[in-house]
Amino acid sequence: MHYGLFINIYLCAVKYNFIRMVEFIGTNAGLVWSALSEGGKQSVKEVRKATKIKEKDLYAAFGWLAKEGKLSFEEADDELFVRLV
């Protein structure tokens, strides 16, 4: 049996899924950026409503933009606000 072939197929599948996830997060980051560009500083709830992105995916998009130095966060009245830098 050729286990090397199965390992290569598995690794290709893992890489393909990773690439799809990175593209998905990047697309969501673009939606978040657009919402903040148009609406200015917003609460997380407002961004979620404007983009219609699921909460877990929204935080991944925030992470993407924060890593690029494009977001600023502040907390007020137990609510998290986000804006472009």
PyMOL Python script that loads the backbone (N, CA, C, O; Angstrom):
from pymol import cmd

cmd.read_pdbstr("""\
ATOM      1  N   MET A   1       0.844  -1.175   0.000  1.00  0.00           N
ATOM      2  CA  MET A   1       0.000   0.000   0.000  1.00  0.00           C
ATOM      3  C   MET A   1       0.893   1.243   0.000  1.00  0.00           C
ATOM      4  O   MET A   1       1.952   1.258   0.628  1.00  0.00           O
ATOM      5  N   HIS A   2       0.459   2.267  -0.700  1.00  0.00           N
ATOM      6  CA  HIS A   2       1.239   3.498  -0.839  1.00  0.00           C
ATOM      7  C   HIS A   2       0.735   4.553   0.137  1.00  0.00           C
ATOM      8  O   HIS A   2      -0.124   5.369  -0.197  1.00  0.00           O
ATOM      9  N   TYR A   3       1.275   4.522   1.327  1.00  0.00           N
ATOM     10  CA  TYR A   3       0.840   5.484   2.343  1.00  0.00           C
ATOM     11  C   TYR A   3       1.267   6.897   1.985  1.00  0.00           C
ATOM     12  O   TYR A   3       0.610   7.863   2.374  1.00  0.00           O
ATOM     13  N   GLY A   4       2.353   7.023   1.254  1.00  0.00           N
ATOM     14  CA  GLY A   4       2.815   8.348   0.844  1.00  0.00           C
ATOM     15  C   GLY A   4       1.770   9.078   0.029  1.00  0.00           C
ATOM     16  O   GLY A   4       1.597  10.287   0.182  1.00  0.00           O
ATOM     17  N   LEU A   5       1.070   8.359  -0.835  1.00  0.00           N
ATOM     18  CA  LEU A   5       0.018   8.960  -1.640  1.00  0.00           C
ATOM     19  C   LEU A   5      -1.115   9.475  -0.756  1.00  0.00           C
ATOM     20  O   LEU A   5      -1.614  10.581  -0.963  1.00  0.00           O
ATOM     21  N   PHE A   6      -1.516   8.677   0.224  1.00  0.00           N
ATOM     22  CA  PHE A   6      -2.586   9.090   1.133  1.00  0.00           C
ATOM     23  C   PHE A   6      -2.171  10.292   1.964  1.00  0.00           C
ATOM     24  O   PHE A   6      -2.975  11.189   2.215  1.00  0.00           O
ATOM     25  N   ILE A   7      -0.921  10.309   2.387  1.00  0.00           N
ATOM     26  CA  ILE A   7      -0.420  11.451   3.162  1.00  0.00           C
ATOM     27  C   ILE A   7      -0.431  12.703   2.303  1.00  0.00           C
ATOM     28  O   ILE A   7      -0.842  13.766   2.769  1.00  0.00           O
ATOM     29  N   ASN A   8       0.011  12.599   1.065  1.00  0.00           N
ATOM     30  CA  ASN A   8       0.006  13.759   0.163  1.00  0.00           C
ATOM     31  C   ASN A   8      -1.408  14.266  -0.086  1.00  0.00           C
ATOM     32  O   ASN A   8      -1.640  15.475  -0.088  1.00  0.00           O
ATOM     33  N   ILE A   9      -2.350  13.358  -0.294  1.00  0.00           N
ATOM     34  CA  ILE A   9      -3.741  13.754  -0.507  1.00  0.00           C
ATOM     35  C   ILE A   9      -4.272  14.469   0.738  1.00  0.00           C
ATOM     36  O   ILE A   9      -4.938  15.498   0.630  1.00  0.00           O
ATOM     37  N   TYR A  10      -3.977  13.923   1.911  1.00  0.00           N
ATOM     38  CA  TYR A  10      -4.418  14.533   3.164  1.00  0.00           C
ATOM     39  C   TYR A  10      -3.824  15.934   3.317  1.00  0.00           C
ATOM     40  O   TYR A  10      -4.537  16.879   3.655  1.00  0.00           O
ATOM     41  N   LEU A  11      -2.532  16.066   3.072  1.00  0.00           N
ATOM     42  CA  LEU A  11      -1.877  17.364   3.225  1.00  0.00           C
ATOM     43  C   LEU A  11      -2.424  18.385   2.233  1.00  0.00           C
ATOM     44  O   LEU A  11      -2.555  19.562   2.570  1.00  0.00           O
ATOM     45  N   CYS A  12      -2.740  17.957   1.032  1.00  0.00           N
ATOM     46  CA  CYS A  12      -3.344  18.863   0.045  1.00  0.00           C
ATOM     47  C   CYS A  12      -4.721  19.326   0.516  1.00  0.00           C
ATOM     48  O   CYS A  12      -5.072  20.495   0.359  1.00  0.00           O
ATOM     49  N   ALA A  13      -5.495  18.415   1.091  1.00  0.00           N
ATOM     50  CA  ALA A  13      -6.822  18.772   1.596  1.00  0.00           C
ATOM     51  C   ALA A  13      -6.715  19.768   2.744  1.00  0.00           C
ATOM     52  O   ALA A  13      -7.487  20.725   2.810  1.00  0.00           O
ATOM     53  N   VAL A  14      -5.769  19.550   3.643  1.00  0.00           N
ATOM     54  CA  VAL A  14      -5.565  20.461   4.771  1.00  0.00           C
ATOM     55  C   VAL A  14      -5.164  21.837   4.256  1.00  0.00           C
ATOM     56  O   VAL A  14      -5.695  22.853   4.706  1.00  0.00           O
ATOM     57  N   LYS A  15      -4.232  21.869   3.317  1.00  0.00           N
ATOM     58  CA  LYS A  15      -3.774  23.145   2.756  1.00  0.00           C
ATOM     59  C   LYS A  15      -4.918  23.857   2.044  1.00  0.00           C
ATOM     60  O   LYS A  15      -5.068  25.071   2.182  1.00  0.00           O
ATOM     61  N   TYR A  16      -5.725  23.120   1.285  1.00  0.00           N
ATOM     62  CA  TYR A  16      -6.865  23.697   0.572  1.00  0.00           C
ATOM     63  C   TYR A  16      -7.852  24.317   1.557  1.00  0.00           C
ATOM     64  O   TYR A  16      -8.327  25.430   1.333  1.00  0.00           O
ATOM     65  N   ASN A  17      -8.167  23.614   2.642  1.00  0.00           N
ATOM     66  CA  ASN A  17      -9.093  24.145   3.648  1.00  0.00           C
ATOM     67  C   ASN A  17      -8.523  25.376   4.328  1.00  0.00           C
ATOM     68  O   ASN A  17      -9.257  26.321   4.614  1.00  0.00           O
ATOM     69  N   PHE A  18      -7.217  25.377   4.593  1.00  0.00           N
ATOM     70  CA  PHE A  18      -6.559  26.527   5.206  1.00  0.00           C
ATOM     71  C   PHE A  18      -6.669  27.744   4.289  1.00  0.00           C
ATOM     72  O   PHE A  18      -6.998  28.842   4.738  1.00  0.00           O
ATOM     73  N   ILE A  19      -6.395  27.541   3.014  1.00  0.00           N
ATOM     74  CA  ILE A  19      -6.462  28.639   2.052  1.00  0.00           C
ATOM     75  C   ILE A  19      -7.883  29.174   1.955  1.00  0.00           C
ATOM     76  O   ILE A  19      -8.083  30.388   1.911  1.00  0.00           O
ATOM     77  N   ARG A  20      -8.874  28.288   1.922  1.00  0.00           N
ATOM     78  CA  ARG A  20     -10.271  28.731   1.872  1.00  0.00           C
ATOM     79  C   ARG A  20     -10.633  29.536   3.114  1.00  0.00           C
ATOM     80  O   ARG A  20     -11.345  30.535   3.015  1.00  0.00           O
ATOM     81  N   MET A  21     -10.151  29.115   4.286  1.00  0.00           N
ATOM     82  CA  MET A  21     -10.458  29.829   5.531  1.00  0.00           C
ATOM     83  C   MET A  21      -9.804  31.210   5.526  1.00  0.00           C
ATOM     84  O   MET A  21     -10.426  32.189   5.938  1.00  0.00           O
ATOM     85  N   VAL A  22      -8.572  31.296   5.070  1.00  0.00           N
ATOM     86  CA  VAL A  22      -7.895  32.591   5.005  1.00  0.00           C
ATOM     87  C   VAL A  22      -8.647  33.526   4.057  1.00  0.00           C
ATOM     88  O   VAL A  22      -8.828  34.703   4.370  1.00  0.00           O
ATOM     89  N   GLU A  23      -9.082  33.023   2.921  1.00  0.00           N
ATOM     90  CA  GLU A  23      -9.847  33.841   1.986  1.00  0.00           C
ATOM     91  C   GLU A  23     -11.173  34.294   2.604  1.00  0.00           C
ATOM     92  O   GLU A  23     -11.588  35.438   2.419  1.00  0.00           O
ATOM     93  N   PHE A  24     -11.832  33.398   3.335  1.00  0.00           N
ATOM     94  CA  PHE A  24     -13.099  33.708   3.996  1.00  0.00           C
ATOM     95  C   PHE A  24     -12.911  34.822   5.027  1.00  0.00           C
ATOM     96  O   PHE A  24     -13.691  35.773   5.069  1.00  0.00           O
ATOM     97  N   ILE A  25     -11.881  34.701   5.849  1.00  0.00           N
ATOM     98  CA  ILE A  25     -11.622  35.723   6.867  1.00  0.00           C
ATOM     99  C   ILE A  25     -11.264  37.044   6.202  1.00  0.00           C
ATOM    100  O   ILE A  25     -11.707  38.102   6.648  1.00  0.00           O
ATOM    101  N   GLY A  26     -10.469  36.994   5.144  1.00  0.00           N
ATOM    102  CA  GLY A  26     -10.102  38.214   4.422  1.00  0.00           C
ATOM    103  C   GLY A  26     -11.299  38.913   3.806  1.00  0.00           C
ATOM    104  O   GLY A  26     -11.388  40.140   3.831  1.00  0.00           O
ATOM    105  N   THR A  27     -12.219  38.137   3.253  1.00  0.00           N
ATOM    106  CA  THR A  27     -13.446  38.702   2.688  1.00  0.00           C
ATOM    107  C   THR A  27     -14.268  39.385   3.775  1.00  0.00           C
ATOM    108  O   THR A  27     -14.767  40.493   3.582  1.00  0.00           O
ATOM    109  N   ASN A  28     -14.406  38.719   4.917  1.00  0.00           N
ATOM    110  CA  ASN A  28     -15.145  39.318   6.032  1.00  0.00           C
ATOM    111  C   ASN A  28     -14.451  40.572   6.547  1.00  0.00           C
ATOM    112  O   ASN A  28     -15.111  41.543   6.916  1.00  0.00           O
ATOM    113  N   ALA A  29     -13.125  40.553   6.571  1.00  0.00           N
ATOM    114  CA  ALA A  29     -12.381  41.737   6.997  1.00  0.00           C
ATOM    115  C   ALA A  29     -12.685  42.909   6.060  1.00  0.00           C
ATOM    116  O   ALA A  29     -12.794  44.050   6.509  1.00  0.00           O
ATOM    117  N   GLY A  30     -12.819  42.636   4.787  1.00  0.00           N
ATOM    118  CA  GLY A  30     -13.186  43.676   3.829  1.00  0.00           C
ATOM    119  C   GLY A  30     -14.579  44.235   4.084  1.00  0.00           C
ATOM    120  O   GLY A  30     -14.804  45.439   3.963  1.00  0.00           O
ATOM    121  N   LEU A  31     -15.510  43.357   4.438  1.00  0.00           N
ATOM    122  CA  LEU A  31     -16.864  43.809   4.773  1.00  0.00           C
ATOM    123  C   LEU A  31     -16.855  44.694   6.021  1.00  0.00           C
ATOM    124  O   LEU A  31     -17.533  45.720   6.070  1.00  0.00           O
ATOM    125  N   VAL A  32     -16.078  44.286   7.029  1.00  0.00           N
ATOM    126  CA  VAL A  32     -15.969  45.080   8.264  1.00  0.00           C
ATOM    127  C   VAL A  32     -15.343  46.433   7.953  1.00  0.00           C
ATOM    128  O   VAL A  32     -15.827  47.466   8.414  1.00  0.00           O
ATOM    129  N   TRP A  33     -14.271  46.426   7.175  1.00  0.00           N
ATOM    130  CA  TRP A  33     -13.600  47.670   6.825  1.00  0.00           C
ATOM    131  C   TRP A  33     -14.572  48.615   6.123  1.00  0.00           C
ATOM    132  O   TRP A  33     -14.620  49.804   6.434  1.00  0.00           O
ATOM    133  N   SER A  34     -15.344  48.083   5.175  1.00  0.00           N
ATOM    134  CA  SER A  34     -16.311  48.910   4.439  1.00  0.00           C
ATOM    135  C   SER A  34     -17.366  49.497   5.371  1.00  0.00           C
ATOM    136  O   SER A  34     -17.715  50.673   5.264  1.00  0.00           O
ATOM    137  N   ALA A  35     -17.872  48.671   6.286  1.00  0.00           N
ATOM    138  CA  ALA A  35     -18.895  49.146   7.230  1.00  0.00           C
ATOM    139  C   ALA A  35     -18.345  50.261   8.112  1.00  0.00           C
ATOM    140  O   ALA A  35     -19.027  51.257   8.354  1.00  0.00           O
ATOM    141  N   LEU A  36     -17.128  50.097   8.588  1.00  0.00           N
ATOM    142  CA  LEU A  36     -16.528  51.117   9.451  1.00  0.00           C
ATOM    143  C   LEU A  36     -16.134  52.353   8.656  1.00  0.00           C
ATOM    144  O   LEU A  36     -16.193  53.467   9.176  1.00  0.00           O
ATOM    145  N   SER A  37     -15.739  52.172   7.417  1.00  0.00           N
ATOM    146  CA  SER A  37     -15.384  53.303   6.558  1.00  0.00           C
ATOM    147  C   SER A  37     -16.605  54.175   6.294  1.00  0.00           C
ATOM    148  O   SER A  37     -16.509  55.402   6.279  1.00  0.00           O
ATOM    149  N   GLU A  38     -17.737  53.543   6.090  1.00  0.00           N
ATOM    150  CA  GLU A  38     -18.970  54.281   5.813  1.00  0.00           C
ATOM    151  C   GLU A  38     -19.617  54.842   7.078  1.00  0.00           C
ATOM    152  O   GLU A  38     -20.153  55.950   7.064  1.00  0.00           O
ATOM    153  N   GLY A  39     -19.568  54.076   8.177  1.00  0.00           N
ATOM    154  CA  GLY A  39     -20.309  54.463   9.369  1.00  0.00           C
ATOM    155  C   GLY A  39     -19.492  55.012  10.511  1.00  0.00           C
ATOM    156  O   GLY A  39     -20.059  55.445  11.515  1.00  0.00           O
ATOM    157  N   GLY A  40     -18.180  55.010  10.394  1.00  0.00           N
ATOM    158  CA  GLY A  40     -17.335  55.494  11.482  1.00  0.00           C
ATOM    159  C   GLY A  40     -17.352  54.540  12.670  1.00  0.00           C
ATOM    160  O   GLY A  40     -17.656  53.356  12.526  1.00  0.00           O
ATOM    161  N   LYS A  41     -17.024  55.069  13.837  1.00  0.00           N
ATOM    162  CA  LYS A  41     -16.964  54.258  15.055  1.00  0.00           C
ATOM    163  C   LYS A  41     -18.319  53.611  15.323  1.00  0.00           C
ATOM    164  O   LYS A  41     -19.362  54.265  15.288  1.00  0.00           O
ATOM    165  N   GLN A  42     -18.271  52.299  15.593  1.00  0.00           N
ATOM    166  CA  GLN A  42     -19.496  51.551  15.831  1.00  0.00           C
ATOM    167  C   GLN A  42     -19.267  50.525  16.929  1.00  0.00           C
ATOM    168  O   GLN A  42     -18.139  50.112  17.198  1.00  0.00           O
ATOM    169  N   SER A  43     -20.359  50.128  17.548  1.00  0.00           N
ATOM    170  CA  SER A  43     -20.281  49.024  18.505  1.00  0.00           C
ATOM    171  C   SER A  43     -20.138  47.724  17.717  1.00  0.00           C
ATOM    172  O   SER A  43     -20.431  47.674  16.522  1.00  0.00           O
ATOM    173  N   VAL A  44     -19.690  46.690  18.390  1.00  0.00           N
ATOM    174  CA  VAL A  44     -19.569  45.385  17.752  1.00  0.00           C
ATOM    175  C   VAL A  44     -20.932  44.943  17.235  1.00  0.00           C
ATOM    176  O   VAL A  44     -21.039  44.379  16.146  1.00  0.00           O
ATOM    177  N   LYS A  45     -21.970  45.202  18.020  1.00  0.00           N
ATOM    178  CA  LYS A  45     -23.332  44.845  17.596  1.00  0.00           C
ATOM    179  C   LYS A  45     -23.717  45.555  16.305  1.00  0.00           C
ATOM    180  O   LYS A  45     -24.333  44.954  15.425  1.00  0.00           O
ATOM    181  N   GLU A  46     -23.361  46.818  16.188  1.00  0.00           N
ATOM    182  CA  GLU A  46     -23.686  47.584  14.984  1.00  0.00           C
ATOM    183  C   GLU A  46     -22.927  47.051  13.765  1.00  0.00           C
ATOM    184  O   GLU A  46     -23.481  46.959  12.670  1.00  0.00           O
ATOM    185  N   VAL A  47     -21.665  46.706  13.969  1.00  0.00           N
ATOM    186  CA  VAL A  47     -20.869  46.157  12.869  1.00  0.00           C
ATOM    187  C   VAL A  47     -21.452  44.817  12.434  1.00  0.00           C
ATOM    188  O   VAL A  47     -21.556  44.527  11.242  1.00  0.00           O
ATOM    189  N   ARG A  48     -21.825  44.016  13.406  1.00  0.00           N
ATOM    190  CA  ARG A  48     -22.409  42.711  13.083  1.00  0.00           C
ATOM    191  C   ARG A  48     -23.712  42.872  12.299  1.00  0.00           C
ATOM    192  O   ARG A  48     -23.959  42.140  11.341  1.00  0.00           O
ATOM    193  N   LYS A  49     -24.526  43.815  12.702  1.00  0.00           N
ATOM    194  CA  LYS A  49     -25.793  44.055  12.006  1.00  0.00           C
ATOM    195  C   LYS A  49     -25.541  44.580  10.589  1.00  0.00           C
ATOM    196  O   LYS A  49     -26.231  44.186   9.648  1.00  0.00           O
ATOM    197  N   ALA A  50     -24.563  45.460  10.440  1.00  0.00           N
ATOM    198  CA  ALA A  50     -24.266  46.055   9.133  1.00  0.00           C
ATOM    199  C   ALA A  50     -23.671  45.036   8.160  1.00  0.00           C
ATOM    200  O   ALA A  50     -23.926  45.096   6.957  1.00  0.00           O
ATOM    201  N   THR A  51     -22.882  44.108   8.684  1.00  0.00           N
ATOM    202  CA  THR A  51     -22.182  43.156   7.812  1.00  0.00           C
ATOM    203  C   THR A  51     -22.892  41.814   7.692  1.00  0.00           C
ATOM    204  O   THR A  51     -22.658  41.069   6.740  1.00  0.00           O
ATOM    205  N   LYS A  52     -23.759  41.504   8.655  1.00  0.00           N
ATOM    206  CA  LYS A  52     -24.448  40.206   8.700  1.00  0.00           C
ATOM    207  C   LYS A  52     -23.466  39.031   8.804  1.00  0.00           C
ATOM    208  O   LYS A  52     -23.724  37.941   8.293  1.00  0.00           O
ATOM    209  N   ILE A  53     -22.347  39.275   9.470  1.00  0.00           N
ATOM    210  CA  ILE A  53     -21.335  38.235   9.681  1.00  0.00           C
ATOM    211  C   ILE A  53     -21.616  37.570  11.025  1.00  0.00           C
ATOM    212  O   ILE A  53     -21.941  38.248  12.000  1.00  0.00           O
ATOM    213  N   LYS A  54     -21.491  36.247  11.080  1.00  0.00           N
ATOM    214  CA  LYS A  54     -21.660  35.531  12.346  1.00  0.00           C
ATOM    215  C   LYS A  54     -20.633  36.034  13.348  1.00  0.00           C
ATOM    216  O   LYS A  54     -19.533  36.443  12.975  1.00  0.00           O
ATOM    217  N   GLU A  55     -21.003  35.999  14.632  1.00  0.00           N
ATOM    218  CA  GLU A  55     -20.152  36.572  15.676  1.00  0.00           C
ATOM    219  C   GLU A  55     -18.740  35.994  15.674  1.00  0.00           C
ATOM    220  O   GLU A  55     -17.768  36.747  15.731  1.00  0.00           O
ATOM    221  N   LYS A  56     -18.610  34.664  15.610  1.00  0.00           N
ATOM    222  CA  LYS A  56     -17.272  34.062  15.648  1.00  0.00           C
ATOM    223  C   LYS A  56     -16.446  34.476  14.441  1.00  0.00           C
ATOM    224  O   LYS A  56     -15.232  34.651  14.550  1.00  0.00           O
ATOM    225  N   ASP A  57     -17.086  34.633  13.301  1.00  0.00           N
ATOM    226  CA  ASP A  57     -16.381  35.056  12.097  1.00  0.00           C
ATOM    227  C   ASP A  57     -16.047  36.545  12.146  1.00  0.00           C
ATOM    228  O   ASP A  57     -15.047  36.982  11.577  1.00  0.00           O
ATOM    229  N   LEU A  58     -16.884  37.318  12.823  1.00  0.00           N
ATOM    230  CA  LEU A  58     -16.642  38.745  12.971  1.00  0.00           C
ATOM    231  C   LEU A  58     -15.364  39.000  13.761  1.00  0.00           C
ATOM    232  O   LEU A  58     -14.568  39.866  13.399  1.00  0.00           O
ATOM    233  N   TYR A  59     -15.171  38.246  14.840  1.00  0.00           N
ATOM    234  CA  TYR A  59     -13.970  38.438  15.646  1.00  0.00           C
ATOM    235  C   TYR A  59     -12.710  38.015  14.899  1.00  0.00           C
ATOM    236  O   TYR A  59     -11.641  38.583  15.125  1.00  0.00           O
ATOM    237  N   ALA A  60     -12.816  37.034  14.018  1.00  0.00           N
ATOM    238  CA  ALA A  60     -11.679  36.661  13.172  1.00  0.00           C
ATOM    239  C   ALA A  60     -11.342  37.816  12.226  1.00  0.00           C
ATOM    240  O   ALA A  60     -10.170  38.117  11.996  1.00  0.00           O
ATOM    241  N   ALA A  61     -12.372  38.456  11.684  1.00  0.00           N
ATOM    242  CA  ALA A  61     -12.153  39.608  10.802  1.00  0.00           C
ATOM    243  C   ALA A  61     -11.543  40.775  11.577  1.00  0.00           C
ATOM    244  O   ALA A  61     -10.653  41.459  11.071  1.00  0.00           O
ATOM    245  N   PHE A  62     -12.015  41.001  12.790  1.00  0.00           N
ATOM    246  CA  PHE A  62     -11.404  42.034  13.640  1.00  0.00           C
ATOM    247  C   PHE A  62      -9.924  41.728  13.861  1.00  0.00           C
ATOM    248  O   PHE A  62      -9.079  42.620  13.778  1.00  0.00           O
ATOM    249  N   GLY A  63      -9.622  40.481  14.137  1.00  0.00           N
ATOM    250  CA  GLY A  63      -8.231  40.086  14.355  1.00  0.00           C
ATOM    251  C   GLY A  63      -7.365  40.357  13.139  1.00  0.00           C
ATOM    252  O   GLY A  63      -6.238  40.836  13.261  1.00  0.00           O
ATOM    253  N   TRP A  64      -7.895  40.050  11.974  1.00  0.00           N
ATOM    254  CA  TRP A  64      -7.182  40.285  10.711  1.00  0.00           C
ATOM    255  C   TRP A  64      -6.842  41.773  10.590  1.00  0.00           C
ATOM    256  O   TRP A  64      -5.693  42.141  10.347  1.00  0.00           O
ATOM    257  N   LEU A  65      -7.861  42.621  10.764  1.00  0.00           N
ATOM    258  CA  LEU A  65      -7.658  44.061  10.616  1.00  0.00           C
ATOM    259  C   LEU A  65      -6.793  44.639  11.733  1.00  0.00           C
ATOM    260  O   LEU A  65      -5.999  45.549  11.493  1.00  0.00           O
ATOM    261  N   ALA A  66      -6.939  44.123  12.939  1.00  0.00           N
ATOM    262  CA  ALA A  66      -6.122  44.601  14.055  1.00  0.00           C
ATOM    263  C   ALA A  66      -4.656  44.255  13.826  1.00  0.00           C
ATOM    264  O   ALA A  66      -3.774  45.066  14.109  1.00  0.00           O
ATOM    265  N   LYS A  67      -4.393  43.061  13.315  1.00  0.00           N
ATOM    266  CA  LYS A  67      -3.016  42.639  13.031  1.00  0.00           C
ATOM    267  C   LYS A  67      -2.380  43.570  12.005  1.00  0.00           C
ATOM    268  O   LYS A  67      -1.178  43.829  12.055  1.00  0.00           O
ATOM    269  N   GLU A  68      -3.194  44.073  11.073  1.00  0.00           N
ATOM    270  CA  GLU A  68      -2.701  45.009  10.072  1.00  0.00           C
ATOM    271  C   GLU A  68      -2.613  46.440  10.593  1.00  0.00           C
ATOM    272  O   GLU A  68      -2.196  47.341   9.865  1.00  0.00           O
ATOM    273  N   GLY A  69      -3.005  46.652  11.854  1.00  0.00           N
ATOM    274  CA  GLY A  69      -2.952  47.983  12.448  1.00  0.00           C
ATOM    275  C   GLY A  69      -4.029  48.925  11.938  1.00  0.00           C
ATOM    276  O   GLY A  69      -3.839  50.142  11.941  1.00  0.00           O
ATOM    277  N   LYS A  70      -5.148  48.384  11.504  1.00  0.00           N
ATOM    278  CA  LYS A  70      -6.204  49.201  10.913  1.00  0.00           C
ATOM    279  C   LYS A  70      -7.378  49.471  11.838  1.00  0.00           C
ATOM    280  O   LYS A  70      -8.283  50.222  11.476  1.00  0.00           O
ATOM    281  N   LEU A  71      -7.384  48.871  13.033  1.00  0.00           N
ATOM    282  CA  LEU A  71      -8.515  49.039  13.950  1.00  0.00           C
ATOM    283  C   LEU A  71      -8.071  49.593  15.284  1.00  0.00           C
ATOM    284  O   LEU A  71      -6.938  49.400  15.724  1.00  0.00           O
ATOM    285  N   SER A  72      -8.992  50.282  15.906  1.00  0.00           N
ATOM    286  CA  SER A  72      -8.841  50.748  17.273  1.00  0.00           C
ATOM    287  C   SER A  72     -10.074  50.283  18.044  1.00  0.00           C
ATOM    288  O   SER A  72     -11.195  50.361  17.541  1.00  0.00           O
ATOM    289  N   PHE A  73      -9.861  49.804  19.253  1.00  0.00           N
ATOM    290  CA  PHE A  73     -10.960  49.324  20.098  1.00  0.00           C
ATOM    291  C   PHE A  73     -11.039  50.179  21.346  1.00  0.00           C
ATOM    292  O   PHE A  73     -10.020  50.623  21.875  1.00  0.00           O
ATOM    293  N   GLU A  74     -12.254  50.403  21.810  1.00  0.00           N
ATOM    294  CA  GLU A  74     -12.440  51.050  23.106  1.00  0.00           C
ATOM    295  C   GLU A  74     -13.706  50.502  23.743  1.00  0.00           C
ATOM    296  O   GLU A  74     -14.658  50.117  23.065  1.00  0.00           O
ATOM    297  N   GLU A  75     -13.684  50.481  25.050  1.00  0.00           N
ATOM    298  CA  GLU A  75     -14.835  49.964  25.788  1.00  0.00           C
ATOM    299  C   GLU A  75     -15.476  51.107  26.554  1.00  0.00           C
ATOM    300  O   GLU A  75     -14.801  51.884  27.229  1.00  0.00           O
ATOM    301  N   ALA A  76     -16.794  51.194  26.435  1.00  0.00           N
ATOM    302  CA  ALA A  76     -17.550  52.223  27.150  1.00  0.00           C
ATOM    303  C   ALA A  76     -18.899  51.634  27.543  1.00  0.00           C
ATOM    304  O   ALA A  76     -19.587  51.025  26.724  1.00  0.00           O
ATOM    305  N   ASP A  77     -19.263  51.822  28.792  1.00  0.00           N
ATOM    306  CA  ASP A  77     -20.549  51.323  29.290  1.00  0.00           C
ATOM    307  C   ASP A  77     -20.730  49.834  29.000  1.00  0.00           C
ATOM    308  O   ASP A  77     -21.794  49.402  28.556  1.00  0.00           O
ATOM    309  N   ASP A  78     -19.690  49.065  29.253  1.00  0.00           N
ATOM    310  CA  ASP A  78     -19.715  47.598  29.052  1.00  0.00           C
ATOM    311  C   ASP A  78     -20.005  47.212  27.614  1.00  0.00           C
ATOM    312  O   ASP A  78     -20.534  46.128  27.365  1.00  0.00           O
ATOM    313  N   GLU A  79     -19.672  48.073  26.664  1.00  0.00           N
ATOM    314  CA  GLU A  79     -19.854  47.761  25.251  1.00  0.00           C
ATOM    315  C   GLU A  79     -18.548  48.043  24.532  1.00  0.00           C
ATOM    316  O   GLU A  79     -17.864  49.022  24.830  1.00  0.00           O
ATOM    317  N   LEU A  80     -18.202  47.178  23.577  1.00  0.00           N
ATOM    318  CA  LEU A  80     -16.974  47.306  22.816  1.00  0.00           C
ATOM    319  C   LEU A  80     -17.250  48.075  21.524  1.00  0.00           C
ATOM    320  O   LEU A  80     -18.156  47.728  20.766  1.00  0.00           O
ATOM    321  N   PHE A  81     -16.457  49.129  21.281  1.00  0.00           N
ATOM    322  CA  PHE A  81     -16.577  49.926  20.074  1.00  0.00           C
ATOM    323  C   PHE A  81     -15.327  49.752  19.215  1.00  0.00           C
ATOM    324  O   PHE A  81     -14.225  49.543  19.722  1.00  0.00           O
ATOM    325  N   VAL A  82     -15.528  49.843  17.907  1.00  0.00           N
ATOM    326  CA  VAL A  82     -14.448  49.638  16.954  1.00  0.00           C
ATOM    327  C   VAL A  82     -14.455  50.798  15.969  1.00  0.00           C
ATOM    328  O   VAL A  82     -15.512  51.314  15.607  1.00  0.00           O
ATOM    329  N   ARG A  83     -13.252  51.203  15.538  1.00  0.00           N
ATOM    330  CA  ARG A  83     -13.159  52.217  14.488  1.00  0.00           C
ATOM    331  C   ARG A  83     -11.885  51.997  13.705  1.00  0.00           C
ATOM    332  O   ARG A  83     -10.950  51.348  14.173  1.00  0.00           O
ATOM    333  N   LEU A  84     -11.863  52.544  12.516  1.00  0.00           N
ATOM    334  CA  LEU A  84     -10.659  52.469  11.691  1.00  0.00           C
ATOM    335  C   LEU A  84      -9.634  53.461  12.199  1.00  0.00           C
ATOM    336  O   LEU A  84      -9.986  54.531  12.696  1.00  0.00           O
ATOM    337  N   VAL A  85      -8.391  53.111  12.077  1.00  0.00           N
ATOM    338  CA  VAL A  85      -7.295  53.998  12.485  1.00  0.00           C
ATOM    339  C   VAL A  85      -6.823  54.782  11.285  1.00  0.00           C
ATOM    340  O   VAL A  85      -5.903  55.593  11.399  1.00  0.00           O
TER     341      VAL A  85
END
""", "prot")
cmd.dss("prot")
cmd.show_as("cartoon", "prot")
cmd.util.cbc("prot")
cmd.orient("prot")
